[in-house]
């Protein structure tokens, strides 16, 4: 079982605005997929000609980008793609009877955005501080300082070392906390591969900001 670890990050006000934009745009695609699914299920019930047709269940999202939604182009395409992926993952859980159908995500309360390895690089500065570079060449966000808050727990033995999943979390009001795949004691932080070179090669697959 993969396990995430918590790190606190310190974005600038501009970076907080960008992360909020990423959250909103990913939520828009997720909700668009929810609405699309509801439309087709309702339409199928009312149209006898479509009774034998399968309701679309895929990760396509490009048809949501148009003249009225040109703002979606303001964020990396991976952010939008991951919104469709999160919806699809939720639907797969529904098919397995592990949850209800995906529902509309509201703007209030706990928010999150999933990012994949194309959008971040994580590297250490010293045994207690690291940096995470976010964004793409077209949509750069810059570097965010990470203050490692889990090392003391790892040093004490409360948290096991060496997990290989990244997730990023927060307070629910703004992006200020990161969950990272591998925990490490302070004396072995670099030994666990938290270097810019190793992570840029894709050893860590994805992260989620909340």
N, C-alpha and C positions, 0 to 999 in steps of 0.2 A: 504493500500500500504506500503510495506516494504521500509525502507530508510537506507542507509549506512552512517556512519560518518567517518571522516578522523582522522587518527593518524599518526604521523611521527615516523618511526623506524630508528634505527641506527645499521645496520648489519656491521660485520667486513668484511674485504676484502675476507676472505675465505667463509663467509656466502653469500656474494654477488655472488661469483662464483657458489656456490651451488644453489642459487635461479635462476641464469641464466641457469644452467643446467636443473633445473626443468622446467623452461619456454621452453627451447629448446626441451626437450623430450616430453612434453605435446603437443607442436606444431607439432612435428613429427607424433604423433598418430592422431591428428586432420587432418593433411594434408593427411595422409595415408587413412583415411576414405573418404576424399574428392576424392582422386584419385581412390579408390575402387569403389565409387559410379559412377564416370564418366566412368570407364571401363565397369561396368555392363550395364549402360544405353546405351553406344555405342555398346556393344556386342549384346544386345537385339535387337537393331534396325537392325543389320546386319544378325542375325541368326533367321530364321523362326521357328526353333525348340524350341526356347525360348520365342516366342511371348506370350505364355500363362503363363509364369513363372514370379513371382514377383521378383523385384529387391530387394536384401537384404537391410534392413534398421534397423539396430540394433546397440548395443553398444559393440559388440565383438571386441577385440583388440589383444588377445593373439597370433593370427596367424601372427601378424606383428613382433613377437619376434623370431628371428632365429640366425643362425650362423653369418650372415652378419649384424645383428642388435643387437648383444649381449650387446652393450653399453646401451640398454634400461633397462637392469637389474641393472644399477648403481643408479637408483632412486627408491623410494617407488612405489609399484604397483598402489597405489591410484592415483598417479600423471598421470600415463598412462590411467587408467580407466576414470579419469575425462576429459582427452582429448577426449575420445570417447563419453562421456556424453555431452560435450560442442558441439560436432558435431551433436549429436542426437537432442539436444535442438534447434540448429540452423535449422535443417531440419524440426522439428515440427513447428517452426515459419514460414518456407516456406510453409508447408502444409496449414497453417492458413492464408496464403497470407499476412503475416506481414513483410516479407523480401524476398530477393532472396535466391537461394540455397547457402549453405555454399561454400566458395571459399578458395583457398590456402592462408594460412597466411604466410606473408613474414618475413624474419629475421630482417628487418629494420622497423623503426618507433615504434609506441606504442606496447609494448609486455605485456603479462599477464600470470599468472598461477593460476588456481583454486585449492584450497586445501580444504579438508573436515575435519571433526572434529577428525578423526583418526590421523591427522598430526599436530595438534597444541593444546596448552593449554595457556590460557591468564589469568594472575593474576596480582593484584596490588602490588606495592612496597610501595608507599605512595600516597597521594592525587594528585600528579602531574606526577607520573611516574609509568609505568607498565612494565611487562615483558611478552614476548610471547615465549614459548618453541615450536620449530619446529622440525619435523622429526619423525622417528620411532626408535626402538631399533637397528634395522639393519642399518638404514640410519639416524643417529642423526645429527642434525644441531646445536643444542645448543640453548641457550637463547639469545634473541634479546631485547635490551632496547627500550621501547616505550615512547616517549615524547608526552603527550596528548596535542594536539593543538586545540581541539574543545571545551574544557571546558569554555574558556572565552566567546565563542559565545553562549554556553548553559546558562552560568550564566547571560548573558545579555538578554536572552529570544529569541535570533535570531534562535535557533535550539530547537525543541521540545525534551523532554526526553522520554526514555522508548521504543524506537524502538527495534525489536528483530531479526535483520539480521546482519550478519557479512560479510563485503567485505574488500578487501585490495587493495590499489591503489598506484600510484606513478607518476614519472616524465615522463616515457616513455623511459628513458635511463638506469635506474637501479631501483631495488626495494628499495624504501625508504619511502613509505607512506602506512599506513594501514587504511582501512575503517572497522569500527566495528559496529555491530548491534545496540547496545543500547548507546544512548548518555546519559550523566549524568552531573549534576552540580558538581563542585569540592567538595562541602560539602556532596554530596550523591553518590560519585563514588562507594564506597564499597557497599552501600545499593542496588545498581542495579545489584548485582550478579557478579561483576568482580573479584571474588575470584578464586583461583586455584581449589578448590573443586567443586564449582558450574559449572564451565566451563568444567571440566574434566568429568562431568556427562552428557555432551552432550546438554546443554541448547543452545549452539550456534552451528549451523550446518556446515557452510562452510565459506570460505574466498577466496578472489581473490587478488593475488599480481600483480601489474602492474609496 
